[in-house]
Amino acid sequence: MRERPPPSREETDLTLKKAIFPLDTTAILFAQWLSDYTQPIHIREFPVEYPEPQYPAEGKGYYSLQAVPPLDHDVGEQPVVLEINCLYIVETEKGKFAYPGFWAIRFRIVSFAPKQVKVTAECNNPAVMGYFKELLKELAWLFPKSREAIQAEIDRLISHQVQTEPLPARASRGRKRKTRGPNVGTLEKVIDTRLKIKRDRIAKTKACQFAGISPKTYNRWCDDPMVLKRVEEELEKIW
């Protein structure tokens, strides 16, 4: 069995995995939103770059996340911990094997005022870091008063990830590469997809299919300033 290379800084740096921000809501309402949002998550696959050596089956490995169950009672002002657990799935010639995993994403909610909570969000698995950021982006849109604080946490995560990535083999000397935005056709599709997600509450994968764009392209341009501005203008017409 192949050995996994030493963990990168992204896997070992605890500051990369945590985000802290306030929200104008209650613990039980937050738990209900998280439960609803994560219901379809089991159909997504989160591949790993290297096989996990602690599992006996060898083959194509990926993580599968499990939805958060809703709270069935009011917790009052007690701290609440909500965890998105994962399974490690291996596909082999003999079939598919599922191994019990661990918590991949965790939210700790502490009430500090009526309808106000402090949220500590943590990601414990580098393979699902993209989904972790996706959750934070969704919260930033749902809670405008906390949008700046959440976006600052997202920017910190992205900045740290960029800093830890290796430089390209061929770097131009003294030249600054121009950052190109999406072309007009792609821009309109990304805007249409984001509107379907925000306004019509359609799942991202389905919204991308309707708009004729891949989820990868959507993820690349969904936070483009022009996209955010257009989407916010459209949403303001409704609200």
Long-range contacts (C-beta under 8 A, 24 or more apart in sequence): 1-51, 1-53, 1-58, 2-50, 2-51, 2-53, 3-53, 4-50, 4-51, 4-52, 4-53, 5-50, 8-126, 8-164, 9-164, 10-126, 10-129, 10-160, 10-161, 10-164, 11-126, 13-160, 13-164, 15-160, 16-157, 16-160, 16-161, 17-122, 17-123, 17-124, 17-129, 17-132, 18-120, 18-121, 18-122, 18-123, 19-120, 19-121, 19-122, 19-136, 19-150, 19-153, 19-154, 19-156, 19-157, 20-118, 20-119, 20-120, 20-121, 20-153, 21-118, 21-119, 21-121, 21-139, 21-146, 21-149, 21-150, 21-153, 22-116, 22-117, 22-118, 22-119, 22-146, 22-149, 23-116, 23-117, 23-119, 23-139, 23-143, 23-146, 24-115, 24-116, 24-143, 24-145, 24-146, 25-115, 25-116, 25-117, 25-143, 26-111, 26-115, 26-117, 27-71, 27-75, 27-78, 27-80, 27-109, 27-111, 27-117, 28-71, 28-74, 28-75, 30-80, 30-82, 30-107, 30-109, 30-117, 30-119, 31-68, 31-70, 31-71, 31-80, 31-82, 31-109, 32-70, 32-71, 33-142, 34-68, 34-82, 34-107, 35-67, 35-68, 35-69, 35-70, 37-135, 37-138, 38-65, 38-66, 38-67, 38-68, 38-84, 39-67, 40-67, 40-203, 41-65, 41-66, 41-67, 41-84, 41-131, 42-66, 42-67, 44-131, 44-205, 45-89, 46-86, 46-125, 46-127, 46-128, 46-131, 47-127, 48-127, 52-88, 55-88, 55-90, 55-97, 55-99, 57-90, 57-92, 57-97, 57-99, 58-90, 58-92, 59-90, 59-91, 59-92, 59-93, 60-90, 60-91, 61-88, 61-89, 61-90, 61-91, 62-88, 62-89, 62-127, 63-87, 63-88, 63-89, 63-101, 63-104, 63-125, 63-127, 63-128, 64-89, 64-98, 65-104, 65-105, 65-128, 65-131, 76-111, 77-111, 78-111, 79-108, 79-109, 79-110, 80-108, 80-109, 81-106, 81-107, 81-108, 81-109, 82-106, 82-107, 82-109, 83-107, 86-125, 86-128, 104-128, 105-131, 105-132, 105-135, 129-157, 129-161, 130-219, 133-157, 133-158, 134-204, 134-219, 137-222, 137-223, 141-198, 181-221, 181-224, 181-226, 182-220, 182-221, 182-224, 182-227, 186-213, 186-217, 186-221, 187-221, 187-224, 187-226, 187-227, 189-213, 189-217, 189-218, 190-217, 190-218, 190-221, 190-222, 190-224, 190-227, 191-227, 191-230, 191-231, 191-234, 193-218, 193-222, 194-218, 194-222, 194-227, 194-231, 195-231, 195-234, 195-235, 198-231, 198-235, 199-234, 199-235, 199-238
